[in-house]
Amino acid sequence: MSVNRLYFEHVVFEVQGNALLKGVSGVFSSGRIHAIVGQNGAGKTTLLRCLSKELTPQAGQISLQQRDLRDWTFAELAQSRAVLSQQQELAFAFSVTQLIELGLEVAGGNPAQRQARLQTLLEVCDLQALADRNTLTLSGGEQKRAQLARVLAQLWPDDWQGEQAFAGKWLFLDEWSDGLDLKHQVQLGCLLKQLAAKGLGVVMILHDLNQVAQWADEVLLLRQGEVIAQGSVHCMLTEAHILSALDVNVAILPASETAPLLIFPARHAH
């Protein structure tokens, strides 16, 4: 068992007798971007919340870094994994800088280190011009970028350019690109690829299959609380697998040297 992996075996999660996860198993590797794909109600967010210890499954085992997830304290997890939920309600009038500082407090370090990390995060998330803005006045996409900077701050090392600077760190994202304009989808997607190359393990839920093809290394397909298949993007994003997982016929243009594969709905529904 590799130390830098997240294993889950036979995970069951039920609410009032309704099984949202029906014994799902899989493995996610650090240094890779994993996409969880499925229809509404397939169990994607439930699985993500179980893997981040926000929910406790009724059965099954989850192991992070060769250690049972139940044995991790939330204080330990806060420095090893960060979570961006689909809905982030802002109840207080923080500035963008103050919001990011909430994540920096978790990471620790002296004031000079935190200030340096803050400036880097403002830059890589394209937030310099919004640093002093009240978060309640931001657009949806601007808020999403600020929240992404906050969760990245939990994991951000001083020497973030180092070859394995993010080794042992995990980022869980639920619809991170929702509300972002195309420029910032590309900018932040490239950032996630860059951080994964430095050891970060990324697990993301995405509905847009073309974004999955663009950013992910591997895909886990869920349907009605069960894993259909898990594997590389090119093995999973096939017409047959997409029909099985999403119940829709698609046409696929193969990848080229300059572009990932392109997926679009077939003209006639099945």
Sequence and secondary structure as in RCSB ss.txt:
>XXXX:A:sequence
MSVNRLYFEHVVFEVQGNALLKGVSGVFSSGRIHAIVGQNGAGKTTLLRCLSKELTPQAGQISLQQRDLRDWTFA
ELAQSRAVLSQQQELAFAFSVTQLIELGLEVAGGNPAQRQARLQTLLEVCDLQALADRNTLTLSGGEQKRAQLAR
VLAQLWPDDWQGEQAFAGKWLFLDEWSDGLDLKHQVQLGCLLKQLAAKGLGVVMILHDLNQVAQWADEVLLLRQG
EVIAQGSVHCMLTEAHILSALDVNVAILPASETAPLLIFPARHAH
>XXXX:A:secstr
  TTEEEEEEEEEEETTEEEEEEEEEEEETTSEEEEE  TTSSHHHHHHHHTTSS  SEEEEEETTEEGGGS HH
HHHTTEEEE S     S  BHHHHHHHHHHHH   HHHHHHHHHHHHHHTT GGGTTSBGGGS HHHHHHHHHHH
HHHHH  TTTTSTTTTTT EEEEESTTTT  HHHHHHHHHHHHHHHHTT EEEEE S HHHHHHH SEEEEEETT
EEEEEEEHHHHSSHHHHHHHHS  EEEE   SSS  EEEE SS  
